[in-house]
Amino acid sequence: MSTVEIEYCVPCGFRGRALDVQRAILSGLERELDSVRLVMGDHGVFRVSVDDEVVYDKADAGDEFDVDAIVRAVRSQAV
C-alpha cells in the first residue's frame, strides 16, 4: 500500500486542480492506497508524489496537465 501526496500552490488557485486529481486517484485506486493527502504550498508548485517519489511536477511538465496521465503515473508507481 502506498501514500500519495498532492502539493499545490494556494496563491495560484490550484486547489481545484488538486481536488480533481485527488478525486480521479481515489476513483481508480482507492483500494490500492493507504492515503491521498493534499499539501498546501506556494511559488507555483503542483507536484504529485507516491511514497516520496515524484510522478508529476508542473515545473517539469510546463503547461501540460493531464489528469489521466497523472493517475496512470500514480498507478504504475503504487502497484
C-alpha positions as CSV (number, residue, x, y, z in Angstrom):
1,M,0.0,0.0,0.0
2,S,1.2,3.5,-0.9
3,T,0.8,7.1,0.2
4,V,0.1,9.8,-2.4
5,E,0.8,13.4,-1.8
6,I,-0.5,16.3,-3.9
7,E,1.2,19.6,-3.2
8,Y,-0.4,22.6,-4.7
9,C,0.1,26.4,-4.8
10,V,-2.6,28.1,-2.8
11,P,-1.9,31.7,-4.1
12,C,-2.1,30.4,-7.7
13,G,-5.5,28.9,-7.2
14,F,-4.5,25.3,-7.9
15,R,-6.9,23.9,-5.2
16,G,-9.5,22.9,-7.8
17,R,-6.8,21.1,-9.9
18,A,-5.6,19.3,-6.8
19,L,-9.1,18.2,-5.9
20,D,-9.7,17.0,-9.4
21,V,-6.5,14.9,-9.3
22,Q,-7.4,13.6,-5.8
23,R,-10.9,12.6,-6.9
24,A,-9.5,10.8,-10.0
25,I,-6.9,8.9,-8.0
26,L,-9.5,7.8,-5.4
27,S,-11.9,6.8,-8.1
28,G,-9.4,4.5,-9.7
29,L,-7.0,3.4,-6.9
30,E,-8.8,3.8,-3.6
31,R,-8.4,0.1,-2.6
32,E,-4.7,0.1,-3.5
33,L,-3.6,3.1,-1.4
34,D,-3.2,3.9,2.2
35,S,-3.9,7.6,1.8
36,V,-4.1,10.5,-0.6
37,R,-3.0,13.7,1.1
38,L,-3.3,17.4,0.0
39,V,-0.5,19.7,1.0
40,M,-0.7,23.4,0.6
41,G,2.2,25.2,-0.9
42,D,3.2,28.3,-2.8
43,H,5.6,29.6,-5.5
44,G,3.6,27.9,-8.3
45,V,4.1,24.3,-7.1
46,F,1.9,21.5,-8.3
47,R,3.6,18.1,-7.6
48,V,2.3,14.6,-7.1
49,S,4.4,12.1,-5.3
50,V,3.9,8.4,-4.4
51,D,5.9,7.3,-1.4
52,D,8.1,10.4,-1.7
53,E,8.9,9.6,-5.4
54,V,7.7,12.5,-7.7
55,V,5.5,11.2,-10.5
56,Y,4.3,14.6,-11.8
57,D,5.8,18.1,-11.3
58,K,4.4,21.1,-13.0
59,A,7.9,22.6,-13.1
60,D,8.9,19.8,-15.5
61,A,5.6,19.4,-17.4
62,G,5.1,23.1,-18.1
63,D,1.5,23.8,-19.2
64,E,0.8,20.1,-19.9
65,F,-1.8,18.9,-17.3
66,D,-3.4,15.6,-18.0
67,V,-5.3,14.1,-15.0
68,D,-5.5,10.7,-16.7
69,A,-1.7,10.7,-17.3
70,I,-1.1,11.6,-13.6
71,V,-3.4,8.8,-12.5
72,R,-1.5,6.3,-14.7
73,A,1.8,7.5,-13.3
74,V,0.5,7.1,-9.7
75,R,-0.8,3.6,-10.6
76,S,2.5,2.5,-12.1
77,Q,4.4,3.7,-9.0
78,A,2.0,2.5,-6.4
79,V,1.4,-1.0,-7.8
